[in-house]
Amino acid sequence: MVKIFDIYSNLINESNGNIGFLKYDELKKWYDEEKEKNERILDYKSYTIKSKQAFKKFNQAYYKLYREYGDSIYGFGGDINARYLYHFTDLKALEDIISENTLIGSFGEGISFTSYANLYKHNFVFQHPSQDYEGRTHRNTPVRLKFDYNKMKNSGLKFVAGDEDIGTYYSEFEIRLYKPELENIDNYLLEVAIFKSKVKDFKESDFIKLKEKLNNKGVKLIFI
């Protein structure tokens, strides 16, 4: 069997400053795979032994990671020293954001950003779906706004790193701005990215007017 920590060998180059989280995420995937394999063992004694072994290895690796990286393994708080911040949204909200040049926050919670550009990789969930509400997840959130974080801080805006106690989700890498709204966002907005696979019947021609509007503001529009 491969040693537990060998599963981390391919993560260094893609860590983007989040190596503790990526290691923990890989560990959880390994443990889930082990549980799934063990569930197929028909002999109860063998199943019990294998399950206990996997759980012991998981705990040993988990506590080693936690001692080294602390709460950062859960990906709640973003990198306060990052160069850029990102805000994920849908197409309807994007229209309002650009036309009003304003970003509106959630009531009482401020405006949520992340320092991690590749959130889709971890299937983020900002608001959980329910029977009557599709939620806000990686499945229905096709737009990523990129902001100049240093410029925002230099203008006097105050941010705080995300935390589970303030409602940050696992793997969100949140940086939160405690303001009900952020006006004149074109002072800080650098790029709008639209992920084509997440837009039903995507056609680049549908975004000509948006591209012109953004170009006039000196903001790039890219399709991924």
C-alpha positions as CSV (number, residue, x, y, z in Angstrom):
1,M,0.0,0.0,0.0
2,V,1.2,3.5,-0.8
3,K,2.4,5.5,2.2
4,I,-0.2,8.1,3.2
5,F,1.9,11.1,2.7
6,D,3.0,10.0,-0.8
7,I,-0.4,11.2,-2.1
8,Y,0.8,14.8,-1.5
9,S,3.8,14.6,-3.9
10,N,1.9,16.2,-6.8
11,L,0.5,19.1,-4.9
12,I,3.4,21.5,-4.4
13,N,3.3,23.2,-7.8
14,E,-0.5,23.8,-7.7
15,S,-0.8,24.9,-4.1
16,N,-1.2,28.6,-4.7
17,G,-0.4,29.1,-1.0
18,N,-3.0,26.6,0.1
19,I,-0.8,23.5,0.5
20,G,-2.2,22.6,4.0
21,F,-5.7,22.6,2.6
22,L,-4.8,20.6,-0.5
23,K,-3.0,18.0,1.6
24,Y,-6.0,17.6,3.8
25,D,-8.4,17.4,0.9
26,E,-6.3,14.7,-0.7
27,L,-6.2,12.8,2.6
28,K,-10.0,12.9,2.9
29,K,-10.3,11.6,-0.7
30,W,-7.9,8.8,0.1
31,Y,-9.9,7.9,3.3
32,D,-13.2,8.0,1.4
33,E,-11.8,5.6,-1.2
34,E,-10.6,3.3,1.5
35,K,-14.0,3.3,3.2
36,E,-15.7,2.5,-0.1
37,K,-13.3,-0.4,-0.8
38,N,-13.8,-1.8,2.7
39,E,-17.6,-1.6,2.4
40,R,-17.3,-4.3,-0.3
41,I,-15.5,-6.8,2.0
42,L,-18.0,-9.5,2.8
43,D,-16.1,-11.1,5.7
44,Y,-17.1,-9.1,8.8
45,K,-13.8,-9.7,10.7
46,S,-11.7,-8.6,7.7
47,Y,-14.0,-5.6,7.2
48,T,-13.5,-4.5,10.9
49,I,-9.7,-4.9,10.8
50,K,-9.3,-3.0,7.5
51,S,-11.7,-0.2,8.6
52,K,-9.8,0.3,11.9
53,Q,-6.5,0.4,10.1
54,A,-7.7,3.0,7.6
55,F,-9.2,5.1,10.4
56,K,-6.0,4.9,12.4
57,K,-3.9,6.0,9.4
58,F,-6.3,8.8,8.6
59,N,-6.2,10.1,12.2
60,Q,-2.4,10.0,12.4
61,A,-2.1,11.9,9.1
62,Y,-4.8,14.4,10.1
63,Y,-3.2,15.3,13.4
64,K,0.2,15.7,11.8
65,L,-1.3,18.1,9.2
66,Y,-3.2,20.0,11.9
67,R,0.0,20.5,14.0
68,E,1.8,21.8,11.0
69,Y,-0.9,24.0,9.3
70,G,-3.6,24.6,12.0
71,D,-7.1,25.6,10.9
72,S,-5.8,26.5,7.4
73,I,-6.3,22.9,6.4
74,Y,-10.1,23.6,6.2
75,G,-9.8,26.4,3.7
76,F,-12.0,28.8,5.6
77,G,-9.8,31.9,5.7
78,G,-8.2,33.3,2.5
79,D,-4.7,34.7,2.1
80,I,-4.6,38.2,3.5
81,N,-1.4,38.8,1.6
82,A,-2.7,37.8,-1.8
83,R,-2.3,40.1,-4.8
84,Y,-5.8,39.6,-6.1
85,L,-9.3,38.9,-4.8
86,Y,-12.1,37.1,-6.6
87,H,-15.9,37.3,-6.4
88,F,-18.1,34.6,-8.0
89,T,-21.6,35.4,-9.2
90,D,-24.2,34.6,-11.9
91,L,-25.0,36.3,-15.2
92,K,-28.0,38.2,-14.0
93,A,-26.1,39.7,-11.0
94,L,-23.2,40.5,-13.3
95,E,-25.5,42.7,-15.4
96,D,-26.6,44.7,-12.3
97,I,-23.0,44.9,-11.0
98,I,-21.6,46.3,-14.2
99,S,-24.5,48.7,-15.0
100,E,-24.6,50.1,-11.4
101,N,-20.8,49.9,-10.9
102,T,-21.6,48.5,-7.5
103,L,-21.2,45.2,-5.6
104,I,-24.0,44.5,-3.1
105,G,-23.3,42.3,-0.1
106,S,-25.5,39.9,1.8
107,F,-27.6,41.5,4.5
108,G,-25.6,41.8,7.7
109,E,-22.7,39.7,6.3
110,G,-20.9,42.2,4.0
111,I,-19.3,41.2,0.7
112,S,-17.6,37.8,0.3
113,F,-14.4,37.5,-1.8
114,T,-11.9,34.7,-2.1
115,S,-8.1,34.7,-2.6
116,Y,-8.3,31.4,-4.4
117,A,-8.9,31.7,-8.2
118,N,-9.6,28.1,-8.8
119,L,-12.5,27.4,-6.4
120,Y,-14.3,25.4,-9.1
121,K,-11.7,22.7,-8.6
122,H,-13.2,22.0,-5.1
123,N,-16.9,22.1,-6.1
124,F,-17.7,25.1,-3.9
125,V,-21.0,25.6,-2.2
126,F,-21.9,29.1,-1.0
127,Q,-25.5,28.4,-0.3
128,H,-26.8,24.9,0.0
129,P,-29.6,23.8,-2.4
130,S,-33.0,22.8,-1.0
131,Q,-36.2,21.5,-2.4
132,D,-37.4,25.0,-3.4
133,Y,-34.1,26.7,-4.0
134,E,-31.2,25.7,-6.3
135,G,-28.7,27.3,-4.0
136,R,-25.4,29.0,-5.1
137,T,-22.8,26.4,-6.0
138,H,-20.1,25.7,-8.6
139,R,-22.9,24.3,-10.9
140,N,-24.8,27.6,-11.3
141,T,-22.2,30.3,-10.7
142,P,-20.4,30.9,-14.0
143,V,-18.8,34.3,-13.4
144,R,-15.6,35.2,-11.7
145,L,-14.6,38.9,-11.0
146,K,-11.0,39.6,-10.4
147,F,-10.0,42.6,-8.2
148,D,-6.8,44.4,-7.3
149,Y,-6.6,43.6,-3.6
150,N,-3.7,45.9,-2.8
151,K,-5.5,48.9,-4.4
152,M,-8.6,48.1,-2.4
153,K,-6.7,48.0,0.8
154,N,-4.7,51.2,-0.1
155,S,-8.1,53.0,-0.6
156,G,-8.9,52.3,3.1
157,L,-11.2,49.3,2.7
158,K,-11.0,46.9,5.7
159,F,-11.1,43.1,5.3
160,V,-11.1,40.1,7.5
161,A,-10.2,36.5,6.8
162,G,-13.1,34.1,6.7
163,D,-13.9,31.8,9.6
164,E,-16.4,29.1,10.3
165,D,-17.8,31.2,13.1
166,I,-18.9,33.9,10.7
167,G,-20.5,31.5,8.2
168,T,-17.6,30.8,5.9
169,Y,-17.8,27.4,4.1
170,Y,-15.2,24.7,3.9
171,S,-12.7,25.4,1.0
172,E,-14.0,28.9,0.4
173,F,-10.8,30.8,1.3
174,E,-12.8,33.8,2.1
175,I,-11.8,37.4,2.5
176,R,-14.8,39.4,3.7
177,L,-15.4,43.1,3.4
178,Y,-17.8,44.3,6.0
179,K,-19.7,46.9,4.0
180,P,-23.3,46.6,2.7
181,E,-22.1,47.7,-0.8
182,L,-18.9,48.5,-2.7
183,E,-19.4,51.4,-5.1
184,N,-17.2,52.4,-8.0
185,I,-15.9,48.9,-8.4
186,D,-14.2,49.8,-11.8
187,N,-11.6,51.4,-9.7
188,Y,-10.5,47.9,-8.6
189,L,-12.0,45.5,-11.2
190,L,-9.4,44.0,-13.5
191,E,-11.1,41.1,-15.2
192,V,-14.4,39.3,-15.7
193,A,-14.1,35.6,-16.5
194,I,-17.1,33.6,-17.8
195,F,-16.8,29.8,-17.6
196,K,-18.5,28.5,-20.8
197,S,-19.3,25.0,-19.5
198,K,-21.5,26.6,-16.8
199,V,-23.6,28.7,-19.2
200,K,-26.4,26.9,-20.9
201,D,-26.2,27.1,-24.7
202,F,-23.1,29.4,-24.5
203,K,-22.5,31.7,-27.4
204,E,-19.7,34.2,-27.3
205,S,-21.7,36.6,-29.6
206,D,-24.2,37.0,-26.7
207,F,-21.6,38.9,-24.8
208,I,-20.6,41.6,-27.4
209,K,-22.3,44.5,-25.6
210,L,-20.8,43.4,-22.2
211,K,-17.4,43.2,-23.8
212,E,-17.7,46.7,-25.2
213,K,-18.9,48.1,-21.9
214,L,-16.0,46.4,-20.0
215,N,-13.5,47.5,-22.6
216,N,-14.6,51.1,-22.1
217,K,-13.8,50.7,-18.4
218,G,-10.4,49.1,-19.1
219,V,-11.6,45.7,-17.8
220,K,-10.8,42.5,-19.6
221,L,-13.5,39.9,-20.5
222,I,-12.3,36.4,-21.0
223,F,-14.0,33.1,-21.6
224,I,-12.7,29.9,-20.0
